[in-house]
Amino acid sequence: MTWLSWTRVVACALVAVLEPPGARVDEVDKLLEGTTTVARVGIPGPVAIFGEKAFPVVAGALDGSVQAAAIACSRLGSGRLVVFGHNGYGGAAQALPGETGLLLRNLLQWAAKSKAKALRVGTVQGAFDGLFREAGFEIVDLPRGAKPGGVDKLALIGCSPLSLRAEEVEWLTAYVSNGGGLLCGDTPWGWMQVTKGGQILAQPGQRLLAQAGLAYADGYLGATASGERFAAARPSDLLNGTRALDLLTAVDQGKLKADARELAQATSSLQLALRWMPEGDFEFRDKLERVVQAREPELVPTPERPLRASDALKRALLAVQLEQLRRADPAKVKAHAAAASFPGDSDARPSVTQVRVDARVPGWHSTGAYARPGARIEVQVPSEMLARGFSVRIGCHSDELWHLDEWQRAPRITNEVEIVERTTYAANAFGGPVYIVVPEGCLLDEQRVQVRGAIAAPLFVLGQTALDEWRSSIRARPAPWAEIGSSKLVISVPSSAVRTLDDPESLMRFWDRVLDAQAELVGVPTERPRPERFVCDRQISAGYMHSGYPVMMFLDVPELLMSLERLESGEEIWGFVHELGHNLQRPEWTFEGTGEVTNNVIAVYAIERCCTLPPGRRGHDAVNAPPSFEAYAARGAKFEEWKADPFLALSMYLKLREAFGWEPFKQVFREYRALNQDELPRNDDEARDQWLVRLSRAAGRNLGPYFQAWGVPTSERARRSLSDLPAWNAEPVGESR
């Protein structure tokens, strides 16, 4: 049975078991009658659905196998709405591929409740003017603001909801409720870009849609049919959040069965609806809140009792709960039951923390304060910081785990609040370290900030914190998480990892040397624009560690991170320098197949410069004993194999380092940084050619034969340009040492 067939079975079963009201399934079939594909105009955004009378008409691919509505319909009072996820559907339909014009005609007739060809319609700011003109309608351009005279006699009105004013929403709502037809066209992700992150939830037009059980959502919808089109097949009823909740509840109660794709679709639809439904008293929200309250004790993921993908209802309800907490007034936030397990709590009394924030440095600034789960903190800032993009962050565990098959902690446990007043209140149901987040390009200098209502956390800053004070009191501060750092790196670990740390100064000087070495190799300043960050977490979004800001890792490494002796030995530092290397990679010298290679070149350099390894050791077993070149060559030295084996590819780089040292690499990396945009490689072919030519010139040898021996393709033109240099191959069959 196909997925589409199965969802129809589920929908029918829901009708039989749960008896949902709303449009009959054949209503969508009538709208789609005669169509096989529908144009994907531009890149539509999703329309979230949650109302009993709302239903999807055309669906697009949202993420993986889940979908969301690109076109949806609903009823409000005795009137009807059609909502498009792109405003391009309001233009002329004749030029659109597939049978899009037929569908648009059907939608016009459905919304107007009339097949008449001579209709009088209105448009707000020209919305749907092209489609109306093509249909031959008489068009009235409606003035902005208060209700125009005679509007109740219009068969249809077209608008862009995200541009509506509050007074327009008022009369449009009355117009539809009294029997009018409304066509809504907007591109939500585009609106957010143009308004530089404007809040869709706060737009009056979103409230108009929500009264009909619809809402615009951020995101992009991909094609579901060939030719970059949408399939004109009746979408799953599970695109409606209400139907999705009904299914998940029925499955949880054993009344229905659904496979992983149905569960994923239902969960996605539920989360989409909740995330983008504006504040207000809506039946869907009330229904959700009742279910959440009834199941609240079960929404506590831990390593011992994780929430798995099969726990679809619990995961969906936890998502609902987290969204409610994200929106809640700080004074009403309560500690989440999972917070005690992770990231932790303390019953210490709150204190006042004074901190200086260097606003010339973007990113997170540690305060040494820790917000307890559910506690409201107060952050006071000077007036110079207002309306400049500063924010208060609570929590360092920024990885979100929604996509994972198993949750060992809640999938989102941090919160960030923009600073718009001199006193900002913030809370996080999970608690966490408190940061002041400085925006990029800030023109201010040092600012004084005060944090009230948080507890003291261990914080060591190289060059600022006295060792005797650290040993006597700071490391014993009660918060469950601690940080040690410098201007180059900040490390977040459980406080238990620093309670006996006597010399954080030497430790951070070592880490500074590591970061300076990596910067030295790739030719960037050793003084970082902002410190890198390491954060230890119970569960991360990908891999054993992953790069980024911050670099994320598991809770089995804090002891190692705090041990200067073990780090300096070089045998256990690989993962850290590997991820830091990722953060320094540049696309111009990281062509396909080297995403896990050029960062390792940077890692090897740092280990050589900063660690004391036994002879022949480089910090990783696969580097000490790389894959055999002889065996690779005997198999034909195929580039596809080279790209698939990072340590085989790395050995090619390291053999060059053995022959010529690190200076050619340094020279080439500096050259790349000095290039103009039009001098950078535009594709992988050009990237490989430039890497060959630049490295050959820096080494003073023609490395063309060497690249060919390894099966790394370069152009004849590039190789010919090196004919003035002596050829070098150096029998690459030997093992790198």
Buried (B, 14 or more C-beta within 10 A) or exposed (E): EEEEEBBBBBBEBBBEBBEBEBBEBEBBEEBBEEBEBBBBBBBBBBBBBBBBBBBBBBBBBBBEEBBBBBBBBBBBBEBBBBBBBBBBBBBBBEEBBBBBBBBBBBBBBBBBBBEEEEBEBBBBBBBBBBBBEBBEBEBBEBEEEEBBEEBEEBBBBBBBBBBBBEEBBBBBBBBBBEEBBBBBBBBBBBBBEEEEEEEBBEBBBBBBBBBBBBBBBBBBBBBBBEEEBBBBBBBBBBBBBBBBBBBBBBBBEEBBEBEEBBBBBBBBBBBBBBBBBBEEEBEBBEBBEEBBEEBBEBBBBBEEEBBBBEBBBBBBBBBBBBBBBBEBEBEEBEBBBBBBBBBBBBEBEBBEBEBEBEBBBBBBBBBBBBBBBBBBBBBBBEEEBEEBBBBBBBBBBBBBBBEBEBBBBBBBBBBBBBBEEEEBBBBBBBBBBBBBBBEEEBEBEEBEBBBBBBBBBBBBBBEEBEBEEBBEEBBEBBBBBBBBBBBBBBBBBBBEBBEEBEEBBEBBBBBBBBBBBBBBBBBBEBEBEBBBBBBBBBBBBEEEBBBBBBBBBBBEBBEBBBBBEBBBBBBBBBBBBBBBBBBBBBEBBBBEBBBBBBBBBBBBBBBBBBBEBEEEBBBBEBBBBBBEBEEBBEEEBEBEBBBEBBBBBBBBBBBBBEBBEBEBBBBBBEBBEEEEEEEBBEEBBBBBBBBBBBBBBBBEBBBBBBBBBBBBEBBEEBBEBBEEBEBBBBEBEEEBE
